[in-house]
Amino acid sequence: MKINVPLPFEQVEPRGEFTTVEAVAEIGRAAERAGFNAGLVTDHPCPTGRWLDAGGHYAQGPFVILAMLASSTTRLRLQTGILVLPYRNPFGVARDVATLDCFSGGRVALSVGAGYLKGEYRAMGVDFERRNELMDEYIRALRASLTGEEFRFEGSHYVAFGNRIIPGPAQDRLPIYGGGNTRRAIRRVVDLCDGWNPFFTPNSGPRIETVRTAAMRGADDLATGIDYMREYCAQVGRKDLPEVVLGGVNAPRETLSDPELVDRLGRYREIGVTTAAVTVRGTSRAAWCDSAERIGKEVIAKIAGPAVTPPVP
């Protein structure tokens, strides 16, 4: 089982503690030494103040952060977690992804989702009601353009007629993970993606009204989603079960001890989770790095190993 880590660059206070090139380098090296599989960066290019004040979080430019992370690490994978794909022209995303993967030696994983903030969709000039349709189309556009070869693709408001994105990714097939908890999101994963990136939803609080996806509160809900994914794979004839890349072990606002993390990760591994993210806490850079080192010794060293992936019947 592989363990990812959400990176702390959404923390803008204390000023300069997490918002410098030196901070990215130090935290990236600490995550790599601890044995994390990938560093995760999220995506909110223009959130509303109302959402931020209700418990939302800041997010830095994902490909900017990941490029700095690539320059200070050698093994840590570089993953969006998640990128709101409908906000951007897919070929612009493909150019950034291909560049990062080429220059990092093939370390990029792209986790994408439809997003849920209407106010941010307005600010980005994209129709919120078309987000699922755009997700499906844009993933297909990414697949067409991330080959390193000349391609053609006609989208809803753009056409590529013999275009090239050179150099292409270093990986023969750059992994794309689909986010979301709904059955539609799971079907999209089976039809178009390499893995499913579900996430736990809050039980209460002001943010619950903005999370427009199916509730997922724990192992039972997660197992139900994996069962549905397996059933749909059999229905459409997909032989391999997509990876299950859990966005976070902790439910929102939940704190677990290291032994509790080990127990919970073991449970998720049993039901088919192949990768899970573990939050590292620290109000300073030094505290975050110390916590990452501790989790490496007390959690990652005890849980890492091959996941038990249920076969598709």
Secondary structure, DSSP 8 states (H G I E B T S, - for coil): -EEEEE-STT---STTTSSSHHHHHHHHHHHHHHT-SEEEE---SS--HHHHHTT------HHHHHHHHHHH-SS-EEEES-EEGGGS-HHHHHHHHHHHHHHHTS-EEEEEE----HHHHHHHT--GGGHHHHHHHHHHHHHHHTTSS-EEEE-SS-EEEEE--SS--SSSS--EEEE-SSHHHHHHHHHH-SEEE-----SSSGGGGT--S----SHHHHHHHHHHHHHHHHHHT--S--EEEES-SS-TT----HHHHHHHHHHHHHHT--EEE-----SSHHHHHHHHHHHIIIIIHHH-S--------
